[in-house]
Amino acid sequence: GAEFTVALAEGAEPTVVSTSARGGQIVNYSCGKDVDGHTVTVTIDDGSESASADFTVFLVLREDRWKVWGVY
């Protein structure tokens, strides 16, 4: 599996701030409607005031399992 190292500020608690059943316009535009229709985005907030350490993972459902195809 993939590992992501994130330095957290003291007292900060990471949370999942959004999920969606579709990747949205960025996925539809760059990958097409078939990929977009099977993509879930999960955005992780590092718990700080800054958005710089937040990230979004793009998962696509394939025949055999969910696969990460992008991180932003």
KAWOJO-V730019 format. One record per pair of residues at least 6 apart in sequence whose C-alpha atoms are under 7 Angstrom apart, sorted by the first residue. I is the first residue (numbers start at 1). J is the second residue. Records with the same first field share a line. If there is no record, write none. Layout:
# KAWOJO-V730019
I=J ; J
This chain:
# KAWOJO-V730019
8=46
9=48
12=46 ; 47 ; 48
13=46 ; 47
14=44 ; 45 ; 46 ; 47
15=44 ; 45 ; 46 ; 47
16=42 ; 43 ; 44 ; 45
17=43 ; 44 ; 45
18=42 ; 43
19=40 ; 41 ; 42 ; 43
20=40 ; 41
21=39 ; 40
22=36 ; 37 ; 38 ; 39 ; 40 ; 41
23=36 ; 39 ; 40 ; 41
24=36
27=36
28=36
38=60 ; 61
39=58 ; 59 ; 60 ; 61
40=58 ; 59 ; 60
41=56 ; 57 ; 58 ; 59
42=56 ; 57 ; 58
43=55 ; 56 ; 57
44=54 ; 55 ; 56
45=54 ; 55
46=53 ; 54
55=71 ; 72
56=71 ; 72
57=68 ; 70 ; 71 ; 72
58=68 ; 69 ; 70 ; 71
59=66 ; 67 ; 68 ; 69
60=66 ; 67 ; 68 ; 69
61=67
